[in-house]
Amino acid sequence: DAMYGKNWPADLHLIGKDIIRFHTIYWPIFLMALDEPLPKQVFGHPWLLQGDGKMSKSKGNVIYADDLARLFGVDAVRYFVLHEMPFDNDGVITWELLVERCNSELANTLGNLVNRTISMSNKYFGGVVTDAGVAEDVDAELKALALETPAKVIAKMENLRVADAISEIFALFKRCNKYIDETMPWALAKDESQKDRLSTVLYNLLNGILVGASLLEPFMPETA
């Protein structure tokens, strides 16, 4: 009873779109007959289609989550399924699409960013980077986006736009990668007089990654 009192009414009743009738007509009638409160919100989410059609055992086109997780890891599969499922349309899953997303988003955008930043922090500062306060105009855009992103992600999640929330996080990671290209820390490292600027650049990058990783945790806990 204590658990029921704490958890009901549900903030969100999440169902597949094919069973909307049962959960938005029959179920509420049962609850009303029992004089129990209704869920605050019901979301009938779209389907995940294999290639161009529904998965079925008779067609032999079912993709099993266990097989995906063994190959790609749980985090990557969770990322893909949440990110490829639009708010108002069916999503598509194929082996090819999963490999492509793993390479472009997870390996190139996120993996590359973290790897480059950590490597340079270790190489140039023994892994301890401080804000040396040598700011330039190019820093402002990255900082602004890093500070805006949490509110953007929260707003998307409140509207149940999970895929769009993940896109906001990856937009920050992409901006961090662009910042590396703009500031060219490897070139700064060759000039001893630029050491404080280099430290500031890496500090900004680490903070951008920190913001992104904190927001990514519910979607990819191991990676974050």
Residue frames as a rotation matrix with the C-alpha (Angstrom) as fourth column:
ASP 1
0.565 0.825 0.000 0.00
0.825 -0.565 0.000 0.00
0.000 0.000 -1.000 0.00
ALA 2
0.387 -0.495 -0.778 2.86
0.188 -0.784 0.592 2.39
-0.903 -0.376 -0.210 0.84
MET 3
-0.689 -0.666 0.286 4.45
0.365 0.022 0.931 1.76
-0.627 0.745 0.228 -2.58
TYR 4
-0.192 0.718 0.669 1.10
0.969 0.030 0.246 2.25
0.156 0.695 -0.701 -4.29
GLY 5
0.717 0.484 -0.501 0.49
0.611 -0.783 0.119 5.50
-0.335 -0.391 -0.857 -2.44
LYS 6
0.025 -0.822 -0.569 3.96
0.079 -0.566 0.821 6.72
-0.997 -0.066 0.050 -3.40
ASN 7
-0.810 -0.557 0.181 3.89
0.144 0.110 0.984 5.70
-0.568 0.823 -0.009 -7.09
TRP 8
-0.487 0.699 0.523 0.28
0.820 0.160 0.549 6.16
0.301 0.697 -0.651 -8.16
PRO 9
0.877 0.436 0.203 -1.07
0.125 0.201 -0.972 8.03
-0.464 0.877 0.122 -10.05
ALA 10
0.073 -0.880 0.470 1.70
0.887 0.273 0.372 7.53
-0.456 0.389 0.801 -12.60
ASP 11
-0.073 -0.204 -0.976 3.27
-0.190 -0.958 0.215 10.68
-0.979 0.201 0.031 -14.05
LEU 12
-0.225 -0.057 -0.973 3.59
-0.970 -0.082 0.229 8.84
-0.093 0.995 -0.037 -17.33
HIS 13
0.315 0.364 0.877 1.82
-0.165 0.931 -0.327 5.70
-0.935 -0.042 0.353 -18.53
LEU 14
-0.278 -0.602 -0.749 3.98
-0.865 -0.182 0.467 4.41
-0.417 0.778 -0.470 -21.41
ILE 15
0.249 0.457 0.854 2.52
0.024 0.878 -0.477 1.98
-0.968 0.140 0.208 -23.95
GLY 16
-0.828 -0.404 0.390 2.93
0.357 0.156 0.921 0.82
-0.433 0.901 0.015 -27.54
LYS 17
-0.736 0.525 -0.427 0.68
-0.616 -0.781 0.102 2.68
-0.280 0.338 0.899 -29.98
ASP 18
-0.648 0.488 -0.585 -1.19
-0.250 0.590 0.768 -0.50
0.720 0.644 -0.260 -31.03
ILE 19
-0.372 0.530 -0.762 -2.81
0.813 0.582 0.008 -0.88
0.448 -0.617 -0.648 -27.60
ILE 20
-0.943 0.006 0.333 -3.96
-0.100 -0.959 -0.266 2.73
0.318 -0.284 0.905 -27.13
ARG 21
-0.115 0.993 0.015 -7.66
-0.388 -0.058 0.920 1.74
0.915 0.100 0.392 -27.05
PHE 22
0.296 0.225 -0.928 -7.20
0.574 0.735 0.361 -0.58
0.763 -0.640 0.088 -24.08
HIS 23
-0.358 -0.615 -0.703 -5.11
0.928 -0.156 -0.337 1.86
0.098 -0.773 0.626 -22.07
THR 24
-0.998 0.011 0.067 -7.00
-0.014 -0.999 -0.046 5.09
0.067 -0.047 0.997 -22.82
ILE 25
-0.221 0.975 0.020 -10.60
-0.649 -0.162 0.743 3.77
0.728 0.152 0.669 -22.74
TYR 26
0.436 0.483 -0.759 -10.96
0.124 0.803 0.582 0.48
0.891 -0.348 0.290 -20.82
TRP 27
-0.315 -0.681 -0.661 -8.21
0.780 0.210 -0.589 0.98
0.540 -0.702 0.465 -18.23
PRO 28
-0.916 0.002 0.402 -9.39
-0.175 -0.903 -0.393 4.49
0.362 -0.430 0.827 -17.20
ILE 29
0.058 0.998 0.020 -12.98
-0.576 0.017 0.817 3.16
0.815 -0.059 0.576 -16.92
PHE 30
0.255 -0.050 -0.966 -11.79
0.564 0.819 0.107 0.44
0.785 -0.572 0.237 -14.51
LEU 31
-0.721 -0.647 -0.248 -9.95
0.593 -0.391 -0.704 3.04
0.359 -0.655 0.665 -12.46
MET 32
-0.691 0.523 0.499 -12.90
-0.503 -0.844 0.186 5.41
0.518 -0.122 0.846 -12.39
ALA 33
0.311 0.830 -0.462 -15.19
-0.196 0.532 0.824 2.57
0.930 -0.166 0.328 -11.30
LEU 34
0.172 -0.361 -0.917 -12.79
0.845 0.533 -0.051 1.91
0.507 -0.766 0.396 -8.40
ASP 35
0.972 0.223 0.074 -12.62
0.174 -0.894 0.412 5.63
0.159 -0.388 -0.908 -7.63
GLU 36
0.261 -0.954 -0.146 -8.86
0.716 0.089 0.693 5.61
-0.648 -0.285 0.706 -8.23
PRO 37
0.361 -0.168 -0.917 -6.98
-0.383 -0.924 0.019 8.53
-0.850 0.345 -0.398 -9.84
LEU 38
0.965 -0.005 0.261 -6.08
0.241 0.398 -0.885 8.25
-0.099 0.917 0.385 -13.53
PRO 39
-0.020 -0.995 0.100 -2.52
0.949 0.012 0.314 8.35
-0.314 0.101 0.944 -14.87
LYS 40
0.118 0.034 -0.992 -1.48
0.119 -0.993 -0.020 11.97
-0.986 -0.116 -0.121 -15.40
GLN 41
0.113 -0.198 -0.974 -0.33
-0.913 -0.407 -0.023 11.30
-0.392 0.892 -0.227 -18.96
VAL 42
0.485 0.018 0.874 -0.45
0.186 0.975 -0.124 8.44
-0.854 0.223 0.469 -21.46
PHE 43
0.025 -0.535 -0.844 2.10
-0.871 -0.426 0.244 8.15
-0.491 0.729 -0.477 -24.26
GLY 44
0.767 0.198 0.610 1.57
0.122 0.888 -0.442 5.61
-0.630 0.414 0.657 -27.04
HIS 45
-0.022 -0.890 -0.455 5.04
-0.511 -0.381 0.770 5.37
-0.859 0.249 -0.447 -28.52
PRO 46
0.461 0.192 -0.867 5.78
-0.888 0.110 -0.447 4.42
0.009 0.975 0.221 -32.15
TRP 47
0.939 -0.107 0.327 7.10
0.097 0.994 0.046 1.12
-0.330 -0.011 0.944 -33.43
LEU 48
-0.063 -0.971 -0.230 10.62
-0.681 -0.126 0.721 0.10
-0.729 0.202 -0.654 -34.32
LEU 49
0.887 0.454 -0.082 10.53
-0.341 0.526 -0.779 -1.39
-0.311 0.719 0.621 -37.81
GLN 50
0.018 -0.867 0.498 13.09
0.219 0.489 0.844 -3.73
-0.976 0.093 0.199 -39.32
GLY 51
-0.827 -0.361 0.431 14.13
0.498 -0.112 0.860 -2.15
-0.262 0.926 0.273 -42.60
ASP 52
-0.857 0.515 0.021 10.84
-0.409 -0.705 0.579 -1.31
0.313 0.488 0.815 -44.32
GLY 53
0.032 0.943 -0.331 8.35
-0.306 0.324 0.895 -3.42
0.952 0.072 0.299 -42.41
LYS 54
0.515 0.239 0.823 7.15
-0.853 0.048 0.520 -4.83
0.085 -0.970 0.228 -39.10
MET 55
-0.678 -0.735 0.000 9.20
-0.719 0.663 -0.208 -7.58
0.153 -0.141 -0.978 -37.51
SER 56
0.542 0.811 0.219 7.59
-0.840 0.535 0.093 -11.00
-0.042 -0.234 0.971 -37.51
LYS 57
-0.123 -0.588 0.799 8.79
-0.504 0.731 0.460 -14.49
-0.855 -0.346 -0.386 -36.66
SER 58
0.570 0.409 0.712 7.14
0.333 0.678 -0.656 -15.89
-0.751 0.611 0.250 -39.79
LYS 59
0.961 -0.268 -0.061 9.15
-0.188 -0.479 -0.857 -13.51
0.201 0.836 -0.511 -41.99
GLY 60
0.563 -0.790 -0.243 12.30
0.826 0.544 0.145 -14.34
0.018 -0.283 0.959 -40.01
ASN 61
0.041 -0.539 0.841 13.26
0.440 -0.746 -0.500 -10.67
0.897 0.391 0.207 -39.82
VAL 62
0.952 0.301 -0.060 13.27
0.167 -0.346 0.923 -10.24
0.257 -0.889 -0.379 -36.04
ILE 63
-0.082 -0.969 0.233 16.32
-0.039 -0.231 -0.972 -8.48
0.996 -0.089 -0.018 -34.57
TYR 64
0.634 0.337 -0.696 16.85
0.585 0.379 0.717 -9.61
0.505 -0.862 0.043 -30.98
ALA 65
0.815 -0.265 0.515 18.10
-0.446 -0.854 0.267 -7.21
0.370 -0.447 -0.814 -28.33
ASP 66
0.744 -0.552 0.376 20.37
-0.070 0.495 0.866 -9.87
-0.664 -0.671 0.330 -26.79
ASP 67
0.448 -0.578 0.683 22.18
0.883 0.406 -0.236 -10.38
-0.140 0.708 0.692 -30.11
LEU 68
0.617 -0.170 0.769 22.62
0.237 -0.891 -0.387 -6.62
0.751 0.420 -0.509 -30.53
ALA 69
0.865 -0.246 0.438 23.91
-0.502 -0.462 0.732 -6.18
0.022 -0.852 -0.522 -26.98
ARG 70
0.657 -0.654 0.375 26.44
0.393 0.722 0.570 -9.00
-0.643 -0.227 0.731 -27.39
LEU 71
0.294 -0.529 0.796 27.84
0.938 0.002 -0.345 -7.36
0.181 0.849 0.497 -30.53
PHE 72
0.080 -0.169 0.982 27.60
0.344 -0.920 -0.186 -3.64
0.936 0.352 -0.016 -29.77
GLY 73
-0.889 -0.299 -0.347 27.25
0.412 -0.193 -0.890 -3.45
0.199 -0.935 0.295 -25.97
VAL 74
-0.098 0.934 -0.342 24.16
0.983 0.037 -0.182 -2.41
-0.158 -0.354 -0.922 -24.01
ASP 75
-0.175 -0.007 -0.984 24.95
0.271 -0.962 -0.042 1.33
-0.946 -0.274 0.171 -24.06
ALA 76
-0.912 -0.237 -0.335 25.26
-0.239 -0.357 0.903 1.52
-0.334 0.904 0.268 -27.84
VAL 77
-0.694 0.716 0.072 22.03
0.607 0.529 0.594 -0.42
0.387 0.456 -0.802 -28.36
ARG 78
0.009 0.701 -0.713 20.17
0.892 -0.329 -0.312 1.75
-0.453 -0.633 -0.628 -25.86
TYR 79
-0.478 -0.277 -0.834 21.52
-0.041 -0.941 0.336 4.87
-0.877 0.195 0.438 -27.56
PHE 80
-0.999 0.036 -0.028 20.48
-0.026 0.068 0.997 3.64
0.037 0.997 -0.067 -30.99
VAL 81
-0.451 0.890 -0.060 16.96
0.844 0.447 0.295 2.56
0.289 0.083 -0.954 -30.06
LEU 82
0.102 0.488 -0.867 16.21
0.736 -0.623 -0.265 5.77
-0.670 -0.611 -0.423 -28.15
HIS 83
-0.454 -0.391 -0.800 17.77
-0.118 -0.864 0.490 8.02
-0.883 0.317 0.346 -30.79
GLU 84
-0.997 0.041 -0.059 16.23
-0.052 0.165 0.985 6.33
0.050 0.986 -0.162 -33.85
MET 85
-0.354 0.929 -0.111 12.69
0.934 0.358 0.013 6.32
0.052 -0.099 -0.994 -32.42
PRO 86
-0.799 0.072 0.597 11.12
0.059 -0.979 0.197 9.66
0.598 0.193 0.778 -33.41
PHE 87
-0.854 0.505 0.125 8.37
-0.295 -0.272 -0.916 11.17
-0.428 -0.819 0.381 -31.29
ASP 88
0.015 0.986 -0.168 5.61
-0.579 -0.129 -0.805 10.82
-0.815 0.109 0.569 -33.89
ASN 89
0.433 0.090 -0.897 6.82
-0.850 0.374 -0.372 8.32
0.302 0.923 0.238 -36.49
ASP 90
0.978 -0.156 0.141 7.97
0.107 0.947 0.302 4.74
-0.181 -0.280 0.943 -36.52
GLY 91
0.262 -0.957 -0.126 11.71
-0.800 -0.289 0.526 4.22
-0.540 -0.037 -0.841 -36.22
VAL 92
0.845 -0.066 -0.531 13.82
-0.344 0.692 -0.635 1.91
0.409 0.719 0.562 -38.38
ILE 93
0.323 -0.782 0.533 16.43
-0.665 0.213 0.716 -0.54
-0.673 -0.586 -0.451 -37.17
THR 94
0.933 -0.188 -0.308 18.84
-0.098 0.690 -0.718 -2.45
0.347 0.699 0.625 -39.40
TRP 95
0.587 -0.793 -0.165 22.27
0.713 0.410 0.568 -3.94
-0.383 -0.451 0.806 -38.76
GLU 96
-0.071 -0.642 0.763 23.75
0.897 -0.376 -0.233 -1.53
0.437 0.668 0.603 -41.32
LEU 97
0.439 0.329 0.836 22.18
0.049 -0.938 0.344 1.53
0.897 -0.110 -0.428 -39.69
LEU 98
0.992 -0.072 -0.099 23.40
0.104 0.057 0.993 0.46
-0.066 -0.996 0.064 -36.26
VAL 99
0.234 -0.966 0.110 26.98
0.938 0.254 0.234 0.03
-0.254 0.048 0.966 -37.50
GLU 100
-0.049 -0.212 0.976 26.79
0.655 -0.745 -0.129 3.40
0.754 0.633 0.176 -39.28
ARG 101
0.740 0.401 0.540 25.53
-0.119 -0.712 0.692 5.19
0.662 -0.576 -0.480 -36.13
CYS 102
0.844 -0.481 -0.237 28.14
0.435 0.356 0.827 3.50
-0.313 -0.802 0.509 -33.93
ASN 103
-0.040 -0.915 0.401 30.90
0.999 -0.033 0.023 4.67
-0.007 0.402 0.916 -36.27
SER 104
-0.131 -0.009 0.991 29.66
0.485 -0.873 0.056 8.21
0.865 0.488 0.119 -36.93
GLU 105
0.557 0.471 0.684 28.15
-0.279 -0.670 0.688 9.28
0.782 -0.574 -0.242 -33.62
LEU 106
0.997 -0.069 0.042 29.66
-0.017 0.332 0.943 7.09
-0.079 -0.941 0.330 -30.91
ALA 107
0.376 -0.920 0.112 33.16
0.885 0.392 0.251 6.49
-0.275 0.004 0.961 -32.30
ASN 108
-0.212 -0.521 0.827 33.79
0.797 -0.581 -0.161 9.66
0.565 0.625 0.538 -34.33
THR 109
0.266 0.381 0.886 31.81
-0.040 -0.914 0.405 12.36
0.963 -0.144 -0.228 -32.54
LEU 110
0.891 0.189 0.413 32.00
-0.397 -0.117 0.910 11.21
0.221 -0.975 -0.029 -28.90
GLY 111
0.808 -0.590 -0.002 34.89
0.535 0.730 0.425 8.75
-0.249 -0.345 0.905 -28.78
ASN 112
0.149 -0.763 0.629 37.20
0.810 -0.271 -0.520 10.92
0.567 0.587 0.578 -30.85
LEU 113
0.431 0.104 0.896 36.41
-0.202 -0.957 0.208 14.01
0.879 -0.271 -0.392 -28.78
VAL 114
0.950 -0.026 0.311 37.09
-0.304 0.135 0.943 12.34
-0.067 -0.991 0.120 -25.44
ASN 115
0.672 -0.723 0.159 40.16
0.721 0.688 0.082 10.49
-0.169 0.059 0.984 -26.69
ARG 116
0.149 -0.627 0.765 41.79
0.596 -0.560 -0.575 13.60
0.789 0.542 0.290 -28.19
THR 117
0.523 0.127 0.843 41.04
-0.395 -0.840 0.372 15.78
0.756 -0.527 -0.389 -25.17
ILE 118
0.963 -0.154 0.222 42.25
-0.136 0.435 0.890 13.26
-0.233 -0.887 0.398 -22.58
SER 119
0.541 -0.800 0.259 45.36
0.838 0.485 -0.250 12.41
0.075 0.352 0.933 -24.62
MET 120
0.108 -0.499 0.860 46.37
0.328 -0.799 -0.505 16.07
0.939 0.336 0.077 -24.93
SER 121
0.725 0.202 0.658 45.60
-0.506 -0.492 0.708 16.77
0.467 -0.847 -0.255 -21.26
ASN 122
0.903 -0.416 0.111 47.85
0.243 0.706 0.665 13.87
-0.355 -0.573 0.739 -20.25
LYS 123
0.385 -0.793 0.471 50.59
0.884 0.171 -0.435 14.68
0.265 0.584 0.767 -22.75
TYR 124
-0.019 -0.392 0.920 50.86
0.299 -0.880 -0.369 18.42
0.954 0.268 0.134 -22.10
PHE 125
-0.035 0.092 0.995 49.78
-0.733 -0.679 0.037 18.76
0.679 -0.728 0.091 -18.45
GLY 126
-0.913 -0.379 -0.154 50.13
-0.199 0.741 -0.642 15.33
0.357 -0.555 -0.751 -16.86
GLY 127
-0.437 0.831 -0.344 46.35
0.654 0.556 0.513 15.04
0.617 -0.001 -0.787 -16.71
VAL 128
-0.043 0.404 -0.914 45.80
0.875 -0.427 -0.230 18.11
-0.483 -0.809 -0.335 -14.48
VAL 129
-0.469 -0.039 0.882 44.35
0.705 -0.618 0.347 21.03
0.532 0.785 0.318 -16.46
THR 130
-0.286 0.354 -0.891 43.52
0.721 -0.533 -0.443 24.42
-0.631 -0.769 -0.102 -14.96
ASP 131
0.671 0.518 0.530 41.72
0.728 -0.596 -0.338 27.48
0.141 0.613 -0.778 -16.25
ALA 132
-0.339 -0.903 -0.264 44.63
0.910 -0.386 0.150 29.83
-0.237 -0.190 0.953 -16.92
GLY 133
0.246 0.612 -0.751 42.20
0.480 -0.750 -0.455 32.60
-0.842 -0.249 -0.478 -17.87
VAL 134
-0.739 -0.498 -0.454 43.55
-0.164 -0.521 0.837 33.27
-0.654 0.693 0.304 -21.37
ALA 135
0.084 0.912 0.402 40.18
0.462 0.322 -0.826 33.64
-0.883 0.255 -0.394 -23.08
GLU 136
-0.954 -0.247 -0.173 39.57
-0.039 -0.466 0.884 34.40
-0.299 0.850 0.435 -26.75
ASP 137
-0.388 0.863 -0.324 36.39
-0.896 -0.435 -0.085 35.20
-0.214 0.257 0.942 -28.71
VAL 138
-0.360 0.200 -0.911 36.15
-0.534 0.756 0.377 31.64
0.765 0.623 -0.165 -30.00
ASP 139
-0.963 -0.068 -0.260 35.56
0.162 0.623 -0.765 30.37
0.214 -0.779 -0.589 -26.43
ALA 140
-0.737 0.670 0.088 32.29
-0.575 -0.553 -0.603 32.26
-0.355 -0.495 0.793 -25.92
GLU 141
-0.063 0.753 -0.655 30.20
-0.908 0.229 0.351 30.23
0.414 0.617 0.669 -28.37
LEU 142
-0.378 -0.150 -0.914 31.28
0.052 0.982 -0.183 26.89
0.924 -0.117 -0.363 -26.86
LYS 143
-0.989 -0.022 -0.145 30.65
0.146 -0.052 -0.988 28.12
0.014 -0.998 0.055 -23.30
ALA 144
-0.525 0.848 -0.065 27.21
-0.833 -0.528 -0.166 29.50
-0.175 -0.034 0.984 -24.24
LEU 145
0.027 0.539 -0.842 26.14
-0.644 0.654 0.398 26.20
0.765 0.531 0.364 -25.81
ALA 146
-0.626 -0.333 -0.705 27.47
0.260 0.764 -0.591 24.18
0.735 -0.553 -0.392 -22.84
LEU 147
-0.966 0.257 -0.032 25.46
-0.071 -0.382 -0.921 26.35
-0.249 -0.888 0.387 -20.45
GLU 148
-0.330 0.889 -0.317 22.29
-0.941 -0.335 0.038 26.25
-0.073 0.311 0.948 -22.60
THR 149
-0.540 0.066 -0.839 22.28
-0.456 0.816 0.357 22.51
0.708 0.575 -0.411 -23.31
PRO 150
-0.964 0.203 -0.172 20.97
0.262 0.622 -0.738 21.22
-0.043 -0.756 -0.653 -19.94
ALA 151
-0.444 0.846 -0.295 17.82
-0.330 -0.460 -0.824 23.37
-0.833 -0.268 0.484 -20.19
LYS 152
-0.254 0.309 -0.916 17.35
-0.963 0.005 0.269 22.31
0.088 0.951 0.297 -23.83
VAL 153
-0.795 -0.104 -0.597 17.59
-0.143 0.990 0.018 18.62
0.589 0.099 -0.802 -22.90
ILE 154
-0.859 0.501 -0.105 15.17
0.221 0.178 -0.959 19.00
-0.462 -0.847 -0.264 -19.96
ALA 155
-0.294 0.772 -0.563 12.64
-0.715 -0.569 -0.406 20.82
-0.634 0.283 0.719 -22.19
LYS 156
-0.373 0.122 -0.920 12.78
-0.785 0.487 0.383 18.04
0.495 0.865 -0.086 -24.80
MET 157
-0.908 -0.018 -0.418 12.38
0.157 0.911 -0.382 15.31
0.387 -0.413 -0.824 -22.15
GLU 158
-0.719 0.686 -0.110 9.39
-0.097 -0.255 -0.962 17.07
-0.688 -0.681 0.250 -20.57
ASN 159
0.059 0.727 -0.684 7.71
-0.916 -0.232 -0.327 16.88
-0.397 0.646 0.653 -23.98
LEU 160
0.492 0.087 0.866 8.69
-0.105 0.994 -0.040 13.18
-0.864 -0.071 0.498 -24.29
ARG 161
0.923 -0.244 -0.299 10.97
-0.322 -0.062 -0.945 13.99
0.212 0.968 -0.136 -27.24
VAL 162
0.719 -0.628 0.298 13.70
0.037 0.463 0.886 11.59
-0.694 -0.626 0.356 -26.16
ALA 163
0.378 -0.586 0.717 15.45
0.920 0.328 -0.217 11.34
-0.108 0.741 0.662 -29.54
ASP 164
0.580 -0.115 0.806 15.63
0.276 -0.903 -0.328 15.14
0.766 0.413 -0.492 -29.76
ALA 165
0.929 -0.266 0.258 17.07
-0.342 -0.343 0.875 15.34
-0.144 -0.901 -0.410 -26.23
ILE 166
0.468 -0.786 0.404 19.90
0.534 0.616 0.579 13.01
-0.704 -0.055 0.708 -27.26
SER 167
0.391 -0.281 0.876 20.48
0.844 -0.270 -0.464 15.12
0.367 0.921 0.132 -30.39
GLU 168
0.879 -0.049 0.474 20.94
-0.182 -0.954 0.239 18.21
0.441 -0.297 -0.847 -28.20
ILE 169
0.731 -0.641 0.233 23.65
-0.112 0.224 0.968 16.41
-0.673 -0.734 0.092 -26.19
PHE 170
0.224 -0.657 0.720 25.47
0.831 0.515 0.211 15.32
-0.510 0.551 0.661 -29.35
ALA 171
0.726 0.027 0.687 25.21
0.447 -0.778 -0.441 18.84
0.523 0.628 -0.577 -30.76
LEU 172
0.869 -0.448 0.211 27.36
-0.461 -0.577 0.674 19.91
-0.180 -0.683 -0.708 -27.79
PHE 173
0.369 -0.757 0.539 29.90
0.276 0.643 0.715 17.14
-0.887 -0.116 0.446 -28.47
LYS 174
0.410 -0.178 0.894 30.03
0.911 0.032 -0.411 18.18
0.045 0.983 0.175 -32.14
ARG 175
0.901 -0.051 0.432 30.60
-0.025 -0.997 -0.068 21.79
0.434 0.050 -0.900 -31.09
CYS 176
0.683 -0.698 0.214 33.48
-0.280 0.020 0.960 20.65
-0.675 -0.715 -0.182 -28.86
ASN 177
0.243 -0.581 0.777 35.06
0.759 0.612 0.221 18.87
-0.604 0.536 0.590 -31.84
LYS 178
0.624 0.037 0.780 34.69
0.625 -0.623 -0.471 22.03
0.468 0.781 -0.412 -33.92
TYR 179
0.952 -0.262 0.158 36.34
-0.304 -0.751 0.586 23.99
-0.035 -0.606 -0.795 -31.08
ILE 180
0.395 -0.844 0.363 39.38
0.297 0.491 0.819 21.68
-0.869 -0.216 0.445 -31.29
ASP 181
0.188 -0.283 0.940 39.66
0.982 0.070 -0.175 22.47
-0.016 0.956 0.291 -35.00
GLU 182
0.809 0.212 0.548 39.28
0.285 -0.957 -0.051 26.21
0.514 0.197 -0.835 -34.30
THR 183
0.871 -0.426 0.244 41.86
-0.456 -0.517 0.725 26.42
-0.182 -0.743 -0.644 -31.49
MET 184
0.643 -0.616 -0.455 44.37
-0.084 0.534 -0.841 23.80
0.761 0.580 0.292 -32.78
PRO 185
0.901 -0.247 0.357 45.83
-0.388 -0.088 0.918 22.83
-0.195 -0.965 -0.175 -29.38
TRP 186
0.636 -0.704 0.317 48.60
0.698 0.699 0.152 20.76
-0.329 0.125 0.936 -31.02
ALA 187
0.261 -0.525 0.810 49.88
0.579 -0.587 -0.566 23.97
0.772 0.617 0.151 -32.62
LEU 188
0.723 0.049 0.689 49.64
-0.438 -0.739 0.512 25.88
0.534 -0.672 -0.513 -29.32
ALA 189
0.944 -0.315 0.094 51.69
0.125 0.609 0.783 23.12
-0.304 -0.728 0.615 -27.67
LYS 190
0.408 -0.828 0.383 54.68
0.867 0.221 -0.446 23.90
0.284 0.515 0.809 -29.93
ASP 191
-0.079 -0.366 0.927 54.93
0.103 -0.928 -0.358 27.45
0.992 0.067 0.111 -28.55
GLU 192
-0.506 -0.213 -0.836 55.96
0.791 0.271 -0.548 27.71
0.343 -0.939 0.031 -24.88
SER 193
-0.994 0.109 0.010 54.51
-0.106 -0.934 -0.341 31.24
-0.027 -0.340 0.940 -24.66
GLN 194
-0.325 0.929 -0.176 51.05
-0.677 -0.099 0.730 29.77
0.660 0.357 0.661 -25.48
LYS 195
-0.839 -0.080 -0.538 51.05
0.196 0.878 -0.436 27.34
0.507 -0.472 -0.721 -22.57
ASP 196
-0.807 0.574 -0.138 48.38
-0.024 -0.265 -0.964 29.24
-0.589 -0.775 0.228 -20.60
ARG 197
-0.245 0.725 -0.643 46.19
-0.957 -0.288 0.040 29.52
-0.156 0.625 0.764 -23.69
LEU 198
-0.490 -0.012 -0.872 46.58
-0.387 0.899 0.205 25.78
0.781 0.438 -0.445 -24.29
SER 199
-0.960 0.112 -0.256 45.60
0.279 0.467 -0.839 25.06
0.026 -0.877 -0.480 -20.69
THR 200
-0.568 0.781 -0.258 42.50
-0.483 -0.571 -0.664 27.26
-0.666 -0.252 0.702 -21.03
VAL 201
-0.263 0.432 -0.863 41.47
-0.913 0.177 0.367 25.55
0.311 0.884 0.348 -24.27
LEU 202
-0.643 -0.040 -0.765 41.73
0.007 0.998 -0.058 22.08
0.766 -0.042 -0.641 -22.76
TYR 203
-0.931 0.337 -0.139 39.93
0.123 -0.068 -0.990 23.26
-0.343 -0.939 0.022 -19.62
ASN 204
-0.365 0.824 -0.434 37.03
-0.840 -0.492 -0.228 24.51
-0.401 0.281 0.872 -21.77
LEU 205
-0.300 0.189 -0.935 36.92
-0.654 0.673 0.346 21.21
0.695 0.715 -0.078 -23.65
LEU 206
-0.872 -0.080 -0.484 36.91
0.247 0.781 -0.574 19.16
0.423 -0.620 -0.661 -20.46
ASN 207
-0.764 0.635 -0.115 34.05
-0.196 -0.397 -0.897 21.26
-0.615 -0.662 0.428 -19.10
GLY 208
-0.221 0.670 -0.709 32.08
-0.975 -0.128 0.183 20.82
0.032 0.731 0.681 -22.33
ILE 209
-0.470 -0.032 -0.882 32.59
-0.234 0.968 0.090 17.04
0.851 0.248 -0.462 -22.11
LEU 210
-0.985 0.072 -0.156 31.62
0.170 0.260 -0.951 17.09
-0.027 -0.963 -0.268 -18.42
VAL 211
-0.464 0.864 -0.194 28.31
-0.698 -0.492 -0.520 18.82
-0.545 -0.105 0.832 -19.18
GLY 212
-0.069 0.418 -0.906 27.59
-0.902 0.362 0.236 16.43
0.426 0.833 0.352 -22.05
ALA 213
-0.678 -0.268 -0.684 28.54
-0.052 0.946 -0.319 13.31
0.733 -0.181 -0.656 -20.08
SER 214
-0.920 0.383 0.087 26.35
-0.121 -0.066 -0.990 14.35
-0.374 -0.921 0.107 -17.12
LEU 215
-0.128 0.917 -0.378 23.36
-0.889 -0.275 -0.366 14.72
-0.440 0.289 0.850 -19.46
LEU 216
-0.160 -0.018 -0.987 24.19
-0.778 0.617 0.115 11.48
0.607 0.787 -0.113 -21.27
GLU 217
-0.846 -0.370 0.383 24.17
-0.533 0.597 -0.600 9.36
-0.007 -0.712 -0.703 -18.10
PRO 218
-0.072 0.862 0.502 20.47
-0.574 0.376 -0.728 8.32
-0.816 -0.340 0.468 -18.16
PHE 219
0.737 0.371 -0.565 20.84
-0.668 0.271 -0.693 7.15
-0.104 0.888 0.448 -21.77
MET 220
0.539 -0.658 -0.525 24.34
0.017 0.632 -0.775 5.63
0.842 0.409 0.352 -21.66
PRO 221
0.955 -0.054 0.292 25.32
-0.296 -0.226 0.928 5.11
0.016 -0.973 -0.232 -18.00
GLU 222
0.612 -0.774 0.163 28.48
0.639 0.605 0.474 3.05
-0.466 -0.186 0.865 -18.65
THR 223
0.134 -0.533 0.835 29.79
0.862 -0.354 -0.364 5.41
0.489 0.768 0.412 -21.33
ALA 224
0.633 0.186 0.751 29.00
-0.047 -0.960 0.277 8.52
0.773 -0.211 -0.599 -19.31
